[in-house]
Amino acid sequence: MAKDKPTIPANKVPSKKWVHLQENDVTTEKLKDVFDHLSCKTFIEDDELYLDIDEINTLILVSINYGDKYISFSCVFDVSKTVPFLTKTLIINEVNNSIPFIKFTVPAEDAFNDCIYSVSDLGFIGGVSVIELERAANSFIAALKIALTDSELHKLNG
């Protein structure tokens, strides 16, 4: 008896419009099309692409550095002003040592001391495949979810 092939929900089907984006085809609009089927909302505002993930309660900015040829996934989290700088740094170091693929940073004490930046980059020299883009976005989202639920990072909430 033949088994039925599993079906993929329509919103999870990879973008078939492009399999590979050439270097000069990497644009905000094409990245939005690639990310539209992921389990998040996507929108472009002021020529910037954002991914809106309900579970992490913050927007992810997807930006393109055309000069150095990389796509950056980043977000900013508010941090309580009452948490000492050393405590923030120690917690961020622990998170960075335990979660691959994503890096968190705390600005210097004299800078914007009430936020944490998170970033991950994907190079596109010579182009980039749709699967690489999807994996990079999904990995960033998954790492954020882990960091915000399974680490000490929640102690820094603003």
C-alpha positions as CSV (number, residue, x, y, z in Angstrom):
1,M,0.0,0.0,0.0
2,A,1.5,3.4,-1.1
3,K,1.8,6.1,1.5
4,D,0.4,9.5,0.8
5,K,2.9,12.2,0.4
6,P,2.8,14.7,3.3
7,T,1.4,18.1,2.3
8,I,2.9,21.4,3.2
9,P,0.6,24.1,4.4
10,A,0.2,26.9,1.8
11,N,1.9,29.5,4.1
12,K,4.9,27.3,4.5
13,V,5.6,26.6,0.8
14,P,9.0,28.1,-0.2
15,S,8.9,31.0,-2.7
16,K,9.1,29.5,-6.2
17,K,9.6,32.9,-7.9
18,W,13.3,32.7,-7.4
19,V,15.6,29.8,-6.5
20,H,18.7,31.9,-6.5
21,L,19.1,35.7,-6.4
22,Q,22.0,37.0,-8.3
23,E,24.1,39.6,-6.5
24,N,22.6,42.5,-8.4
25,D,19.0,41.1,-7.8
26,V,19.2,41.3,-4.0
27,T,16.6,44.0,-3.2
28,T,14.3,44.8,-0.3
29,E,11.3,43.9,-2.4
30,K,12.7,40.6,-3.5
31,L,13.7,39.7,0.1
32,K,10.1,40.6,1.2
33,D,8.8,38.2,-1.4
34,V,11.1,35.4,-0.1
35,F,10.1,36.1,3.6
36,D,6.3,36.6,3.0
37,H,5.5,32.9,3.4
38,L,7.4,32.5,6.7
39,S,5.5,32.4,10.0
40,C,5.7,36.2,10.5
41,K,4.3,39.4,9.0
42,T,6.5,41.3,6.6
43,F,6.3,44.9,5.6
44,I,8.4,47.6,4.0
45,E,8.5,51.1,5.6
46,D,10.8,53.9,4.5
47,D,12.6,51.4,2.2
48,E,13.4,49.1,5.1
49,L,12.1,45.5,5.4
50,Y,10.7,44.4,8.7
51,L,9.7,41.0,10.0
52,D,7.1,41.1,12.7
53,I,7.3,38.1,15.1
54,D,4.4,37.9,17.6
55,E,6.3,35.6,20.1
56,I,9.3,38.0,20.5
57,N,7.3,41.2,20.7
58,T,9.8,43.2,18.6
59,L,10.4,43.9,14.9
60,I,13.4,42.4,13.0
61,L,15.0,44.8,10.6
62,V,16.4,43.1,7.4
63,S,18.8,45.5,5.8
64,I,21.1,45.1,2.8
65,N,24.7,46.4,2.8
66,Y,25.4,46.7,-0.9
67,G,29.0,47.8,-0.4
68,D,30.2,44.9,1.7
69,K,27.6,42.4,0.2
70,Y,25.7,41.2,3.3
71,I,22.2,41.0,4.5
72,S,21.8,41.9,8.2
73,F,19.1,40.7,10.5
74,S,18.9,42.9,13.6
75,C,16.6,44.1,16.4
76,V,16.8,46.3,19.4
77,F,15.4,45.4,22.9
78,D,14.6,47.8,25.7
79,V,16.4,47.1,28.9
80,S,15.5,48.3,32.4
81,K,17.5,51.4,33.3
82,T,17.9,50.1,36.8
83,V,20.0,47.0,35.8
84,P,23.7,47.8,36.3
85,F,25.9,47.9,33.2
86,L,28.1,45.0,34.6
87,T,25.1,42.8,35.1
88,K,23.9,43.5,31.6
89,T,27.4,42.7,30.2
90,L,27.7,39.4,32.2
91,I,24.2,38.2,31.1
92,I,24.9,39.1,27.4
93,N,28.2,37.3,27.5
94,E,26.5,34.2,28.9
95,V,23.8,34.3,26.2
96,N,26.4,34.8,23.5
97,N,28.4,31.8,24.7
98,S,25.4,29.5,24.8
99,I,23.4,30.4,21.6
100,P,25.1,30.1,18.2
101,F,24.4,32.2,15.1
102,I,23.3,35.3,16.9
103,K,25.2,38.0,18.8
104,F,23.8,40.4,21.4
105,T,25.6,43.5,22.5
106,V,25.1,46.1,25.2
107,P,26.1,49.7,24.2
108,A,28.8,51.4,26.2
109,E,27.7,53.0,29.5
110,D,27.8,56.5,28.1
111,A,25.8,55.5,25.0
112,F,22.2,54.4,24.9
113,N,22.4,52.3,28.0
114,D,18.8,51.2,28.0
115,C,18.8,48.8,25.0
116,I,20.4,45.6,23.7
117,Y,21.2,45.0,20.1
118,S,21.0,41.7,18.4
119,V,22.5,41.0,14.9
120,S,23.3,38.2,12.5
121,D,24.7,38.6,8.9
122,L,24.5,36.6,5.7
123,G,26.8,37.3,2.9
124,F,25.6,37.4,-0.7
125,I,28.8,37.8,-2.8
126,G,27.9,36.1,-6.1
127,G,24.3,35.8,-5.1
128,V,22.3,33.9,-2.5
129,S,19.9,31.0,-2.7
130,V,16.3,31.4,-1.4
131,I,16.9,28.4,0.9
132,E,19.9,30.2,2.5
133,L,17.8,33.3,3.0
134,E,15.0,31.3,4.6
135,R,17.4,29.4,6.9
136,A,19.1,32.6,8.0
137,A,15.8,34.3,8.8
138,N,14.4,31.2,10.6
139,S,17.6,30.6,12.5
140,F,17.7,34.3,13.7
141,I,14.0,34.0,14.8
142,A,14.6,30.7,16.5
143,A,17.7,32.0,18.3
144,L,15.9,35.1,19.5
145,K,13.0,32.9,20.9
146,I,15.6,30.7,22.7
147,A,17.5,33.7,24.1
148,L,14.3,35.4,25.3
149,T,12.8,32.3,27.0
150,D,15.6,29.9,28.0
151,S,18.3,32.4,29.1
152,E,18.9,35.0,31.7
153,L,18.1,37.7,29.1
154,H,14.5,38.1,30.5
155,K,16.1,39.7,33.7
156,L,17.0,42.7,31.6
157,N,13.5,43.5,30.3
158,G,12.7,47.2,30.3
